[in-house]
Amino acid sequence: MWKQCVIALVLVAVAVGGALMYRNLDGDGQAMSARERPASAVNTVLPSRETVRDVVKAVGSLQALNAVELTTEVSGRVVRLNLEAGKRVNEGEVLLQLDDRQARADLQVIEAQLSDARRQLERAQRLRSNNSISQSQVDELRTAVDVAEAQRQAARVRLENHRIQAPFAGVVGLSDISVGAYVTAGTTVTTLDTTDRMELGFAIPERFLGAVSLGQAVTGTSPAYPERAFSGELVELGSRVSELSRSLPVRALIDNPDGLLRPGQFMSATLTLRKRDALVIPEQAVMVRGDEQYVFVADDGAARRTSVTLGSRMPGLVEVASGLGPEDAVIVTGQDRLSSGDRIRILGDDNAIPDNRFVTAREL
C-alpha cells in the first residue's frame, strides 16, 4: 500500500515540474518572439475627396434623328441626278429630275383654259348687270373657272412630282439610278438621314427609375472608334416598363459633328445618374472577411484595423461611405500580413499607390 502512495507522489511531482517548465519556456519564447519580430514595411495614402459619378451602363443601336426612303411619285426618264453617296445636302435641294416636258405642256394647256374661262365669266357678269343673261349662266361660268383652277393646281403638282427634293438637311445614301434610266412610280431612289445628332435607344433596370430624369448626361462608345467617347443627353423616357426584362426603354441624343456614327450602329451607353463629392481610397487597401470590409490605418507606428462601409467603385478606387476620415493614413501595401496592433514602418514608395481618376459604374 505504501509503495502505491510513493508512486502516486512521484507522478504528481513530475507533472507539476513539467507544467512549470512549459510555462517558463512558453513565456520566454513569446518574449523572444516579440523582441525579434521586426516592424512591417508598408505604404500609406490619405483618403482623397473626388467627384463620384453613379452611372448605369447599357447597350443599344443608333438611329438617324430623321430618316426617309425617297421614292418617285410618277414615271419618267431621269435627266439629272444629285445622289452622290455620303454627300450632305440642304433642305429643298433637288436630288433627282425626271423629264417633265409633257407635264409642262399639260400645265400650259390648263392655264390657257383657265384664262378663257375667266374672260367668259367677266363678260357674263357685265351682261348680267344689264339683265342680258340669266344668273344660272353666270353661275355655270363661275363653276367652270373653279374647275379650271383646280385642274391647274393638279397639273402643277404633277409637274413638281417630276423632281425629288430633300425634305430635310441630311446625308444621301446609296443609289442604283443612272441618268437616262426610266423609272416607274414608287421606285426607291435613295435614302436620306440626319446624322448631326444620332438617336440612341437603350433600356435601364426599373430599380434606377427614381434616379433617372431628362437631361442627364449620356456618353456613348463604339467598337469602331474605341479611343473616342461621344457625348449626349437623355431626351425621352418610355411610358411602360417591360414585364419580361423589368427595364424601361429610353432614348438619348448623341452628338455626331464629324459624321463618324451611322444609323444601325451598335453603341455602349453610360448614363450618369448623379454626381457627388466623396471620400475615396485605392481599392487595393480594402480587405474582406465574410460580410465585413475593413482597412488598416497607420496609428502612431502601429496598424489599426478599421471596418468601413463602401459605396460605388471601379477598378483602382473605391468610395468610403463611412468608417474613415480625411486624416486617416490608410495602408495600401503589406496589409495582408498585418494584425491589429502590429508595429509598422512606413515607406515612401509612390509607385505602390495607383493613380486613377474616379468614375463609378453600376453595370447592367
PyMOL commands that set and color helices and strands:
alter all, ss='L'
color gray80, all
select helices_A, chain A and resi 2-36+101-129+135-160+206-211+283-285+335-337+350-352
alter helices_A, ss='H'
color red, helices_A
select strands_A, chain A and resi 40-45+48-64+67-71+76-81+88-89+94-98+163-165+170-172+182-183+188-193+197-205+217-222+225-237+247-255+266-282+287-289+292-299+302-307+309-314+317-322+330-333+344-346+362-363
alter strands_A, ss='S'
color yellow, strands_A
deselect
rebuild
show_as cartoon
